[in-house]
Amino acid sequence: MTSTQPTSDKRGTTLINHWQSGVPVTHGPILTPFVFFLLGVSALGLGLAALRFFSPLGPFSGMNDAYAWGIWKTFNVMTLTALGSGPLALGIAAWVFNRQNLHVVMRTALVSGFLFYATGLVALGFDIGRPWNFYSAILPWRWNSESAMLEISICMPLYCFVFLSFEILPLFLERLYYTGNDKARAFLRHFSPMIRKAYPFLIIGAYVIPLMHQSSLGGLLLLAGTKINPIWQSPAMPLLYLIAAGLCGFAFTIFLLLIVCLRYGRALDADVLNELANLLSGVCVAFLAVRLVDLTMRGELHTAFALNGMSLIFLFESALILTPAVALRFRRVRETPRSLLNMAALACVGGTAYRFIPTSIAYMPPHSTRYFPSAPELFIAAGWIAVGMVGFILAINYFAVLPGEASTWDHTFRPFGWPHKAAGAAYAPSVILERGA
């Protein structure tokens, strides 16, 4: 750790993993009307979640004996953890395939991924019938070795609360360095080399563990057999669930960076966004190719294009992924912020739709009434999402999460080009995203 002195705002910049060039938001109010709205939604959701412990699960939700998977499992866990796969997708690209430019946005992906996983896992505790027995997952002598849920119930908490927590630990230590006294800074200067030494070993687990549980989420649905529509039910579901996680990880990172940097007037590196968009397009193409080959080999291609209800849902879901797959091959689209934002949003919706549809819309058990979540279920699900959003807003304001601005670092961040303004304009070393452009 360097001997940099505390800054005037006592929030500082990246010190430990210096390749993650992060700085906190240093201007503007934190408690905006939008944040107060999110706090209200969070309070409502958490209040109802507390009441859930005093009510049987059945009367409190829309679930029944034949339809036992509510949206706390199917949406907060099965679906939203795909959006939280940015650390997996970017990490493999940066560390395995040596895309070093992506390190600068890694912290944004890490914090959002941690919040998606943490809120999803906590929400899951309210879905199970006996949440007070949740601790049994960490006791090996209580494991059911024949359960399909065993790997998921171990790997997801392990990934979130060990590996992701370790990767975001430098954020807290850096803040302590800037806000603490001389003794704290001296301790951290000696402690930070230990983190760097442990980093390569924990990085291995940080990518192996999510590869396992993301594919296992798809494998879990294989047990549903004919209860899931044949357009989605496939032996390739573990692979498709894993690819969809990578797709959503890249897409949501792009979407989040654009929204947040637009909100706070931050500069972005055009090369980094261009590289992320290229990777997103490639993963979208890979997903659609595997999906098409799978349908063809299983003889279900005619079912997918039968133009009935499920077929139309499949075509709409595929169109959501095909559009960014094609559009992002064009450099002009990748370099136009509004177009890139739209394509990333479409990819997010398409990828999460694939993860959600087999668990709910295409899930049709015999002799079962159709499931629709109750109002408390919806409010609790929304409450945990709001908690994650508030957590992210606080994180970017108090910790070095977002990519550093051009004026903060010795090297110059290239501008995020605006094609309709570029003609005849002199090159500027830093361009800030503006509203309505």
DRENDO-1510 file (C-alpha; in Angstrom, 1 decimal, always signed):
<recs>
REC; n; res; u; v; w
REC; 1; MET; +0.0; +0.0; +0.0 .
REC; 2; THR; +1.3; +3.4; -0.8 .
REC; 3; SER; +1.9; +6.2; +1.7 .
REC; 4; THR; -0.8; +8.4; +0.2 .
REC; 5; GLN; -2.2; +10.8; +2.8 .
REC; 6; PRO; -6.0; +11.0; +3.5 .
REC; 7; THR; -7.9; +13.2; +1.1 .
REC; 8; SER; -10.1; +16.1; +2.2 .
REC; 9; ASP; -13.3; +14.1; +1.6 .
REC; 10; LYS; -11.9; +11.1; +3.5 .
REC; 11; ARG; -13.1; +8.6; +0.9 .
REC; 12; GLY; -10.0; +8.3; -1.3 .
REC; 13; THR; -9.2; +6.1; -4.3 .
REC; 14; THR; -8.0; +2.6; -5.1 .
REC; 15; LEU; -4.9; +1.7; -3.0 .
REC; 16; ILE; -4.7; -2.1; -2.7 .
REC; 17; ASN; -5.6; -3.6; -6.1 .
REC; 18; HIS; -4.2; -0.7; -8.0 .
REC; 19; TRP; -5.2; -2.2; -11.4 .
REC; 20; GLN; -8.9; -1.6; -10.3 .
REC; 21; SER; -8.8; +2.2; -10.9 .
REC; 22; GLY; -11.8; +3.1; -8.7 .
REC; 23; VAL; -12.8; +6.4; -7.0 .
REC; 24; PRO; -16.0; +7.2; -5.0 .
REC; 25; VAL; -18.6; +9.7; -6.0 .
REC; 26; THR; -17.5; +13.0; -4.4 .
REC; 27; HIS; -20.3; +15.4; -5.3 .
REC; 28; GLY; -24.1; +15.6; -5.1 .
REC; 29; PRO; -26.5; +14.5; -2.3 .
REC; 30; ILE; -26.8; +10.9; -1.3 .
REC; 31; LEU; -30.4; +11.0; +0.2 .
REC; 32; THR; -32.3; +12.0; -2.9 .
REC; 33; PRO; -36.1; +11.5; -3.4 .
REC; 34; PHE; -35.4; +8.4; -5.3 .
REC; 35; VAL; -33.3; +7.0; -2.5 .
REC; 36; PHE; -36.1; +7.8; +0.0 .
REC; 37; PHE; -38.5; +6.0; -2.3 .
REC; 38; LEU; -36.2; +2.9; -2.3 .
REC; 39; LEU; -36.0; +3.1; +1.5 .
REC; 40; GLY; -39.8; +3.1; +1.7 .
REC; 41; VAL; -40.0; +0.0; -0.6 .
REC; 42; SER; -37.3; -1.7; +1.4 .
REC; 43; ALA; -39.1; -1.0; +4.7 .
REC; 44; LEU; -42.4; -2.3; +3.4 .
REC; 45; GLY; -40.7; -5.5; +2.0 .
REC; 46; LEU; -38.7; -6.1; +5.1 .
REC; 47; GLY; -41.7; -5.5; +7.4 .
REC; 48; LEU; -43.7; -8.1; +5.4 .
REC; 49; ALA; -40.8; -10.4; +5.5 .
REC; 50; ALA; -40.7; -10.2; +9.3 .
REC; 51; LEU; -44.4; -11.0; +9.4 .
REC; 52; ARG; -43.8; -14.0; +7.2 .
REC; 53; PHE; -42.1; -15.7; +10.2 .
REC; 54; PHE; -45.4; -15.5; +12.1 .
REC; 55; SER; -47.5; -16.9; +9.3 .
REC; 56; PRO; -47.6; -20.3; +7.6 .
REC; 57; LEU; -46.0; -20.1; +4.1 .
REC; 58; GLY; -49.2; -21.2; +2.3 .
REC; 59; PRO; -51.6; -18.5; +3.4 .
REC; 60; PHE; -48.9; -15.9; +3.1 .
REC; 61; SER; -48.1; -16.7; -0.5 .
REC; 62; GLY; -49.6; -18.0; -3.8 .
REC; 63; MET; -47.8; -21.3; -3.6 .
REC; 64; ASN; -49.4; -24.7; -3.0 .
REC; 65; ASP; -48.3; -28.4; -2.7 .
REC; 66; ALA; -48.2; -28.9; -6.4 .
REC; 67; TYR; -46.5; -25.5; -7.1 .
REC; 68; ALA; -43.9; -25.0; -4.4 .
REC; 69; TRP; -41.6; -22.6; -6.1 .
REC; 70; GLY; -42.5; -19.0; -5.6 .
REC; 71; ILE; -40.8; -15.9; -7.0 .
REC; 72; TRP; -38.3; -15.7; -4.1 .
REC; 73; LYS; -36.7; -18.8; -5.7 .
REC; 74; THR; -37.5; -18.3; -9.3 .
REC; 75; PHE; -36.9; -14.6; -9.6 .
REC; 76; ASN; -34.7; -13.4; -6.7 .
REC; 77; VAL; -32.4; -16.4; -6.9 .
REC; 78; MET; -32.7; -18.3; -10.3 .
REC; 79; THR; -33.0; -15.1; -12.3 .
REC; 80; LEU; -31.4; -12.1; -10.5 .
REC; 81; THR; -28.2; -14.1; -9.8 .
REC; 82; ALA; -27.7; -14.1; -13.5 .
REC; 83; LEU; -27.5; -10.3; -13.5 .
REC; 84; GLY; -25.1; -10.7; -10.6 .
REC; 85; SER; -22.7; -12.8; -12.7 .
REC; 86; GLY; -20.7; -9.8; -13.8 .
REC; 87; PRO; -17.7; -10.8; -11.6 .
REC; 88; LEU; -17.7; -14.2; -13.2 .
REC; 89; ALA; -18.0; -13.0; -16.8 .
REC; 90; LEU; -15.6; -10.0; -16.5 .
REC; 91; GLY; -13.2; -12.0; -14.3 .
REC; 92; ILE; -12.8; -14.8; -16.8 .
REC; 93; ALA; -12.3; -12.3; -19.6 .
REC; 94; ALA; -9.8; -10.2; -17.7 .
REC; 95; TRP; -7.8; -12.9; -15.9 .
REC; 96; VAL; -8.1; -16.0; -18.1 .
REC; 97; PHE; -8.2; -14.3; -21.5 .
REC; 98; ASN; -6.0; -11.4; -20.5 .
REC; 99; ARG; -8.5; -8.6; -21.4 .
REC; 100; GLN; -6.7; -6.2; -19.0 .
REC; 101; ASN; -8.7; -3.2; -19.9 .
REC; 102; LEU; -11.7; -4.7; -18.1 .
REC; 103; HIS; -10.0; -4.5; -14.7 .
REC; 104; VAL; -11.1; -0.8; -14.4 .
REC; 105; VAL; -14.8; -1.8; -14.2 .
REC; 106; MET; -14.3; -4.9; -12.1 .
REC; 107; ARG; -15.3; -3.2; -8.9 .
REC; 108; THR; -18.6; -2.1; -10.3 .
REC; 109; ALA; -19.3; -5.7; -11.2 .
REC; 110; LEU; -18.1; -7.1; -7.9 .
REC; 111; VAL; -20.3; -4.8; -5.8 .
REC; 112; SER; -23.4; -5.4; -7.9 .
REC; 113; GLY; -22.8; -9.1; -8.0 .
REC; 114; PHE; -22.3; -9.3; -4.2 .
REC; 115; LEU; -25.6; -7.4; -3.6 .
REC; 116; PHE; -27.6; -9.6; -6.1 .
REC; 117; TYR; -26.3; -12.8; -4.4 .
REC; 118; ALA; -26.6; -11.6; -0.8 .
REC; 119; THR; -30.2; -10.3; -1.2 .
REC; 120; GLY; -31.2; -13.3; -3.2 .
REC; 121; LEU; -29.9; -15.7; -0.6 .
REC; 122; VAL; -31.5; -13.8; +2.3 .
REC; 123; ALA; -34.8; -13.8; +0.4 .
REC; 124; LEU; -34.5; -17.5; +0.0 .
REC; 125; GLY; -34.5; -17.9; +3.7 .
REC; 126; PHE; -38.1; -16.6; +3.7 .
REC; 127; ASP; -39.2; -19.1; +1.1 .
REC; 128; ILE; -38.3; -22.3; +2.8 .
REC; 129; GLY; -40.8; -23.8; +5.3 .
REC; 130; ARG; -38.4; -23.9; +8.2 .
REC; 131; PRO; -35.9; -21.0; +7.8 .
REC; 132; TRP; -34.5; -21.5; +11.3 .
REC; 133; ASN; -32.9; -24.7; +9.9 .
REC; 134; PHE; -31.0; -22.9; +7.2 .
REC; 135; TYR; -27.8; -23.2; +9.1 .
REC; 136; SER; -27.8; -26.9; +8.4 .
REC; 137; ALA; -26.2; -26.2; +5.0 .
REC; 138; ILE; -22.9; -25.5; +6.7 .
REC; 139; LEU; -22.9; -28.7; +8.8 .
REC; 140; PRO; -21.5; -31.6; +6.7 .
REC; 141; TRP; -23.0; -34.3; +8.9 .
REC; 142; ARG; -26.5; -33.0; +8.0 .
REC; 143; TRP; -26.0; -33.0; +4.2 .
REC; 144; ASN; -28.2; -35.1; +2.0 .
REC; 145; SER; -25.7; -36.5; -0.5 .
REC; 146; GLU; -28.5; -37.6; -2.8 .
REC; 147; SER; -30.1; -34.1; -3.0 .
REC; 148; ALA; -29.8; -32.1; -6.2 .
REC; 149; MET; -29.9; -29.0; -4.1 .
REC; 150; LEU; -26.8; -29.9; -2.1 .
REC; 151; GLU; -24.2; -28.4; -4.5 .
REC; 152; ILE; -26.3; -25.2; -4.9 .
REC; 153; SER; -27.0; -24.8; -1.2 .
REC; 154; ILE; -23.2; -25.0; -0.5 .
REC; 155; CYS; -21.7; -23.2; -3.4 .
REC; 156; MET; -23.9; -20.1; -3.6 .
REC; 157; PRO; -23.4; -19.0; +0.0 .
REC; 158; LEU; -19.7; -20.0; -0.2 .
REC; 159; TYR; -19.2; -17.9; -3.3 .
REC; 160; CYS; -21.1; -14.8; -1.9 .
REC; 161; PHE; -19.9; -14.7; +1.7 .
REC; 162; VAL; -16.3; -16.0; +1.2 .
REC; 163; PHE; -15.0; -15.3; -2.3 .
REC; 164; LEU; -17.0; -12.2; -3.3 .
REC; 165; SER; -16.5; -10.8; +0.2 .
REC; 166; PHE; -12.8; -11.2; -0.1 .
REC; 167; GLU; -12.8; -9.5; -3.5 .
REC; 168; ILE; -14.6; -6.4; -2.1 .
REC; 169; LEU; -12.6; -6.4; +1.2 .
REC; 170; PRO; -10.1; -3.9; -0.3 .
REC; 171; LEU; -12.9; -1.3; -0.6 .
REC; 172; PHE; -13.4; -1.3; +3.2 .
REC; 173; LEU; -9.7; -1.4; +4.0 .
REC; 174; GLU; -9.1; +1.6; +1.7 .
REC; 175; ARG; -11.8; +3.6; +3.4 .
REC; 176; LEU; -10.3; +2.7; +6.8 .
REC; 177; TYR; -6.9; +3.9; +5.5 .
REC; 178; TYR; -8.3; +7.3; +4.5 .
REC; 179; THR; -10.5; +7.8; +7.6 .
REC; 180; GLY; -8.3; +6.0; +10.2 .
REC; 181; ASN; -5.4; +7.3; +12.3 .
REC; 182; ASP; -1.7; +6.7; +11.7 .
REC; 183; LYS; -1.7; +3.4; +13.5 .
REC; 184; ALA; -4.5; +2.1; +11.3 .
REC; 185; ARG; -2.7; +3.2; +8.2 .
REC; 186; ALA; +0.5; +1.6; +9.4 .
REC; 187; PHE; -1.3; -1.7; +10.0 .
REC; 188; LEU; -2.9; -1.6; +6.6 .
REC; 189; ARG; +0.4; -1.0; +4.9 .
REC; 190; HIS; +1.6; -4.3; +6.3 .
REC; 191; PHE; -1.7; -6.1; +5.8 .
REC; 192; SER; -2.3; -5.3; +2.2 .
REC; 193; PRO; +0.6; -7.4; +0.9 .
REC; 194; MET; -1.0; -10.4; +2.5 .
REC; 195; ILE; -4.2; -9.7; +0.5 .
REC; 196; ARG; -2.2; -9.6; -2.7 .
REC; 197; LYS; -0.5; -12.9; -1.9 .
REC; 198; ALA; -3.8; -14.6; -1.2 .
REC; 199; TYR; -5.5; -13.1; -4.2 .
REC; 200; PRO; -4.4; -15.6; -6.9 .
REC; 201; PHE; -5.6; -18.6; -4.9 .
REC; 202; LEU; -8.9; -17.1; -4.0 .
REC; 203; ILE; -9.5; -16.0; -7.6 .
REC; 204; ILE; -9.5; -19.6; -8.6 .
REC; 205; GLY; -12.4; -20.4; -6.3 .
REC; 206; ALA; -14.1; -17.2; -7.3 .
REC; 207; TYR; -14.5; -18.5; -10.8 .
REC; 208; VAL; -14.8; -22.3; -10.3 .
REC; 209; ILE; -17.5; -22.1; -7.7 .
REC; 210; PRO; -19.9; -19.9; -9.8 .
REC; 211; LEU; -19.3; -22.0; -12.8 .
REC; 212; MET; -20.5; -25.0; -10.8 .
REC; 213; HIS; -23.6; -23.5; -9.3 .
REC; 214; GLN; -24.8; -21.5; -12.3 .
REC; 215; SER; -24.8; -24.7; -14.4 .
REC; 216; SER; -26.3; -26.6; -11.5 .
REC; 217; LEU; -29.3; -24.3; -11.4 .
REC; 218; GLY; -30.0; -25.4; -15.0 .
REC; 219; GLY; -29.4; -29.0; -14.0 .
REC; 220; LEU; -31.9; -28.7; -11.2 .
REC; 221; LEU; -34.6; -28.1; -13.7 .
REC; 222; LEU; -33.9; -31.3; -15.5 .
REC; 223; LEU; -35.6; -33.1; -12.6 .
REC; 224; ALA; -38.8; -31.4; -13.5 .
REC; 225; GLY; -39.0; -33.6; -16.7 .
REC; 226; THR; -42.2; -33.2; -18.7 .
REC; 227; LYS; -43.5; -30.5; -16.3 .
REC; 228; ILE; -41.5; -28.0; -18.3 .
REC; 229; ASN; -42.4; -27.2; -21.9 .
REC; 230; PRO; -40.2; -29.1; -24.4 .
REC; 231; ILE; -39.0; -25.9; -26.0 .
REC; 232; TRP; -37.1; -25.2; -22.7 .
REC; 233; GLN; -36.7; -28.6; -21.2 .
REC; 234; SER; -33.4; -30.0; -22.5 .
REC; 235; PRO; -30.2; -31.8; -21.4 .
REC; 236; ALA; -28.4; -28.7; -22.5 .
REC; 237; MET; -30.0; -26.6; -19.8 .
REC; 238; PRO; -26.9; -26.6; -17.5 .
REC; 239; LEU; -24.8; -25.2; -20.4 .
REC; 240; LEU; -27.5; -22.7; -21.5 .
REC; 241; TYR; -28.0; -21.5; -17.9 .
REC; 242; LEU; -24.2; -20.9; -17.6 .
REC; 243; ILE; -24.0; -19.1; -20.9 .
REC; 244; ALA; -27.0; -17.0; -20.0 .
REC; 245; ALA; -25.3; -16.0; -16.8 .
REC; 246; GLY; -22.3; -14.7; -18.7 .
REC; 247; LEU; -24.6; -12.9; -21.1 .
REC; 248; CYS; -26.5; -11.2; -18.3 .
REC; 249; GLY; -23.2; -10.4; -16.5 .
REC; 250; PHE; -21.7; -8.5; -19.4 .
REC; 251; ALA; -25.0; -6.8; -20.3 .
REC; 252; PHE; -25.9; -5.7; -16.8 .
REC; 253; THR; -22.4; -4.3; -16.2 .
REC; 254; ILE; -22.6; -2.2; -19.4 .
REC; 255; PHE; -26.2; -1.1; -18.4 .
REC; 256; LEU; -25.2; -0.2; -14.8 .
REC; 257; LEU; -22.0; +1.7; -15.9 .
REC; 258; LEU; -24.0; +3.8; -18.4 .
REC; 259; ILE; -26.8; +4.6; -16.0 .
REC; 260; VAL; -24.6; +5.4; -13.0 .
REC; 261; CYS; -22.0; +7.4; -14.9 .
REC; 262; LEU; -24.8; +9.4; -16.6 .
REC; 263; ARG; -26.4; +10.1; -13.3 .
REC; 264; TYR; -23.2; +11.3; -11.7 .
REC; 265; GLY; -21.7; +12.9; -14.8 .
REC; 266; ARG; -18.7; +10.6; -14.9 .
REC; 267; ALA; -16.3; +10.0; -17.8 .
REC; 268; LEU; -16.1; +6.5; -19.3 .
REC; 269; ASP; -13.4; +4.8; -21.4 .
REC; 270; ALA; -14.8; +4.2; -24.9 .
REC; 271; ASP; -12.4; +1.3; -25.4 .
REC; 272; VAL; -13.6; -0.5; -22.3 .
REC; 273; LEU; -17.2; -0.2; -23.3 .
REC; 274; ASN; -16.4; -1.2; -26.9 .
REC; 275; GLU; -14.7; -4.3; -25.6 .
REC; 276; LEU; -17.5; -5.2; -23.3 .
REC; 277; ALA; -20.0; -4.7; -26.1 .
REC; 278; ASN; -18.0; -7.0; -28.4 .
REC; 279; LEU; -17.9; -9.7; -25.7 .
REC; 280; LEU; -21.6; -9.3; -25.1 .
REC; 281; SER; -22.4; -9.8; -28.8 .
REC; 282; GLY; -20.2; -12.9; -28.9 .
REC; 283; VAL; -21.9; -14.5; -25.9 .
REC; 284; CYS; -25.3; -13.7; -27.4 .
REC; 285; VAL; -24.3; -15.4; -30.6 .
REC; 286; ALA; -23.0; -18.4; -28.7 .
REC; 287; PHE; -26.2; -18.7; -26.6 .
REC; 288; LEU; -28.4; -18.6; -29.7 .
REC; 289; ALA; -26.2; -21.1; -31.6 .
REC; 290; VAL; -26.3; -23.6; -28.7 .
REC; 291; ARG; -30.1; -23.1; -28.4 .
REC; 292; LEU; -30.7; -23.7; -32.1 .
REC; 293; VAL; -28.5; -26.8; -32.3 .
REC; 294; ASP; -30.2; -28.2; -29.2 .
REC; 295; LEU; -33.7; -27.7; -30.6 .
REC; 296; THR; -32.6; -29.3; -33.9 .
REC; 297; MET; -31.0; -32.3; -32.3 .
REC; 298; ARG; -34.0; -32.9; -30.0 .
REC; 299; GLY; -36.4; -32.6; -32.9 .
REC; 300; GLU; -38.3; -29.7; -31.3 .
REC; 301; LEU; -37.5; -27.1; -33.9 .
REC; 302; HIS; -41.0; -27.3; -35.3 .
REC; 303; THR; -42.5; -26.9; -31.8 .
REC; 304; ALA; -40.4; -23.7; -31.3 .
REC; 305; PHE; -41.8; -22.2; -34.6 .
REC; 306; ALA; -45.4; -23.5; -34.2 .
REC; 307; LEU; -46.6; -19.9; -33.6 .
REC; 308; ASN; -48.7; -21.0; -30.6 .
REC; 309; GLY; -48.5; -19.3; -27.2 .
REC; 310; MET; -45.3; -20.9; -26.0 .
REC; 311; SER; -43.7; -20.6; -29.4 .
REC; 312; LEU; -44.4; -16.9; -29.5 .
REC; 313; ILE; -42.8; -16.5; -26.0 .
REC; 314; PHE; -39.8; -18.4; -27.3 .
REC; 315; LEU; -39.5; -16.2; -30.4 .
REC; 316; PHE; -39.9; -13.0; -28.3 .
REC; 317; GLU; -37.2; -14.2; -25.9 .
REC; 318; SER; -34.9; -15.1; -28.8 .
REC; 319; ALA; -35.5; -11.7; -30.5 .
REC; 320; LEU; -34.4; -9.9; -27.3 .
REC; 321; ILE; -31.1; -11.7; -27.5 .
REC; 322; LEU; -30.7; -11.7; -31.3 .
REC; 323; THR; -31.1; -7.9; -31.6 .
REC; 324; PRO; -28.0; -7.0; -29.5 .
REC; 325; ALA; -26.1; -9.9; -30.9 .
REC; 326; VAL; -26.4; -8.4; -34.4 .
REC; 327; ALA; -26.5; -4.7; -33.6 .
REC; 328; LEU; -23.4; -4.7; -31.4 .
REC; 329; ARG; -21.3; -6.0; -34.4 .
REC; 330; PHE; -21.5; -2.5; -35.7 .
REC; 331; ARG; -19.0; +0.0; -34.3 .
REC; 332; ARG; -21.3; +2.9; -34.5 .
REC; 333; VAL; -23.9; +1.2; -32.3 .
REC; 334; ARG; -21.1; +0.3; -29.8 .
REC; 335; GLU; -19.9; +3.9; -29.7 .
REC; 336; THR; -23.3; +5.6; -29.4 .
REC; 337; PRO; -24.2; +5.6; -25.6 .
REC; 338; ARG; -28.0; +5.5; -26.1 .
REC; 339; SER; -27.8; +2.6; -28.6 .
REC; 340; LEU; -25.4; +0.7; -26.4 .
REC; 341; LEU; -27.7; +1.3; -23.4 .
REC; 342; ASN; -30.7; +0.0; -25.3 .
REC; 343; MET; -28.9; -3.1; -26.5 .
REC; 344; ALA; -27.6; -3.9; -23.0 .
REC; 345; ALA; -31.1; -3.5; -21.6 .
REC; 346; LEU; -32.5; -5.9; -24.3 .
REC; 347; ALA; -29.8; -8.5; -23.5 .
REC; 348; CYS; -30.5; -8.2; -19.8 .
REC; 349; VAL; -34.3; -8.8; -20.4 .
REC; 350; GLY; -33.7; -11.6; -22.9 .
REC; 351; GLY; -31.1; -13.4; -20.7 .
REC; 352; THR; -33.2; -13.2; -17.5 .
REC; 353; ALA; -36.3; -14.2; -19.5 .
REC; 354; TYR; -34.6; -17.5; -20.4 .
REC; 355; ARG; -33.7; -18.1; -16.8 .
REC; 356; PHE; -37.2; -17.2; -15.5 .
REC; 357; ILE; -39.5; -18.8; -18.1 .
REC; 358; PRO; -38.7; -22.5; -17.4 .
REC; 359; THR; -39.3; -22.0; -13.7 .
REC; 360; SER; -42.7; -20.3; -14.0 .
REC; 361; ILE; -44.3; -19.6; -17.4 .
REC; 362; ALA; -43.2; -22.8; -19.1 .
REC; 363; TYR; -43.5; -24.9; -15.9 .
REC; 364; MET; -46.8; -26.7; -16.1 .
REC; 365; PRO; -47.2; -29.5; -13.5 .
REC; 366; PRO; -50.2; -31.8; -14.0 .
REC; 367; HIS; -53.2; -31.4; -11.7 .
REC; 368; SER; -52.0; -28.0; -10.5 .
REC; 369; THR; -53.7; -24.6; -10.5 .
REC; 370; ARG; -51.7; -21.8; -12.1 .
REC; 371; TYR; -49.5; -20.0; -9.7 .
REC; 372; PHE; -49.4; -16.2; -9.4 .
REC; 373; PRO; -47.6; -14.5; -6.5 .
REC; 374; SER; -49.6; -12.9; -3.8 .
REC; 375; ALA; -49.3; -9.2; -3.0 .
REC; 376; PRO; -47.0; -9.9; +0.0 .
REC; 377; GLU; -44.8; -12.1; -2.1 .
REC; 378; LEU; -44.4; -9.3; -4.7 .
REC; 379; PHE; -43.7; -6.6; -2.1 .
REC; 380; ILE; -41.1; -8.8; -0.3 .
REC; 381; ALA; -39.4; -9.5; -3.7 .
REC; 382; ALA; -39.4; -5.8; -4.5 .
REC; 383; GLY; -38.2; -5.0; -1.1 .
REC; 384; TRP; -35.0; -7.1; -1.4 .
REC; 385; ILE; -34.3; -5.6; -4.8 .
REC; 386; ALA; -34.7; -2.1; -3.3 .
REC; 387; VAL; -32.3; -3.1; -0.5 .
REC; 388; GLY; -29.7; -4.0; -3.1 .
REC; 389; MET; -30.2; -0.8; -5.0 .
REC; 390; VAL; -29.8; +1.3; -1.8 .
REC; 391; GLY; -26.7; -0.7; -0.9 .
REC; 392; PHE; -25.2; +0.0; -4.3 .
REC; 393; ILE; -25.9; +3.7; -4.1 .
REC; 394; LEU; -24.3; +3.9; -0.7 .
REC; 395; ALA; -21.3; +1.8; -1.9 .
REC; 396; ILE; -20.5; +4.1; -4.8 .
REC; 397; ASN; -20.7; +7.2; -2.6 .
REC; 398; TYR; -18.5; +5.9; +0.2 .
REC; 399; PHE; -16.1; +3.5; -1.5 .
REC; 400; ALA; -13.8; +3.5; -4.5 .
REC; 401; VAL; -16.2; +1.5; -6.8 .
REC; 402; LEU; -16.8; +3.4; -10.0 .
REC; 403; PRO; -14.0; +3.8; -12.7 .
REC; 404; GLY; -11.8; +6.8; -12.0 .
REC; 405; GLU; -12.3; +10.0; -13.8 .
REC; 406; ALA; -9.7; +11.3; -16.3 .
REC; 407; SER; -8.5; +14.0; -13.9 .
REC; 408; THR; -7.9; +11.5; -11.1 .
REC; 409; TRP; -5.2; +9.3; -12.8 .
REC; 410; ASP; -1.9; +9.8; -14.5 .
REC; 411; HIS; -3.1; +8.1; -17.7 .
REC; 412; THR; -5.9; +9.7; -19.7 .
REC; 413; PHE; -9.3; +8.1; -20.0 .
REC; 414; ARG; -10.4; +8.3; -23.6 .
REC; 415; PRO; -13.8; +10.0; -24.2 .
REC; 416; PHE; -17.0; +8.1; -24.8 .
REC; 417; GLY; -17.5; +9.4; -28.3 .
REC; 418; TRP; -20.7; +11.1; -29.5 .
REC; 419; PRO; -20.7; +10.5; -33.3 .
REC; 420; HIS; -23.1; +13.4; -34.1 .
REC; 421; LYS; -20.8; +15.8; -32.2 .
REC; 422; ALA; -17.5; +14.4; -33.3 .
REC; 423; ALA; -17.4; +15.8; -36.8 .
REC; 424; GLY; -15.3; +18.9; -37.0 .
REC; 425; ALA; -14.7; +18.9; -33.2 .
REC; 426; ALA; -11.3; +18.9; -31.7 .
REC; 427; TYR; -10.2; +15.9; -29.7 .
REC; 428; ALA; -10.9; +16.4; -26.0 .
REC; 429; PRO; -9.1; +14.2; -23.4 .
REC; 430; SER; -12.2; +13.8; -21.3 .
REC; 431; VAL; -15.9; +13.9; -22.2 .
REC; 432; ILE; -18.5; +13.6; -19.5 .
REC; 433; LEU; -21.8; +11.8; -20.2 .
REC; 434; GLU; -24.6; +14.3; -20.4 .
REC; 435; ARG; -28.3; +13.9; -19.9 .
REC; 436; GLY; -30.5; +13.8; -23.0 .
REC; 437; ALA; -27.7; +13.7; -25.5 .
</recs>
